């Protein structure tokens, strides 16, 4: 699995790089084509003649736009869709818990009678009498091994 995720991550970075190069190439190639103009507030923007301050401002604007897209949009989706769904789910669960609680209060006399009947009627398993514990069994002696000393005897 780790290899798959690494491959997908590398593939994603490659796609981002290719998209960036294609966008940069499209802007520069289309900027030189006659009849294609980028107009902002009535002024034609020529990409090849941007000064240092204009290029810095454009780059800063792109960085801010990318930051907004990466941070604000997921938060809006999370809070705009996820939070209402979470609240609706919590309200449904609270309603079900209220219904179960009301059912338990209303049915408590029947539940109590049923418990008493079940305790009286149920089949109790009988316990078997306990057998006295068996004496410990000594291990069988090994034929070629020296034997442990036994209790002393008075026989010679």
Residue pairs with C-beta under 8 A, 6 or more apart in sequence:
27 47
28 47
28 48
30 36
31 38
31 46
31 47
31 48
32 48
37 44
38 44
38 45
38 47
39 45
50 58
104 111
141 147
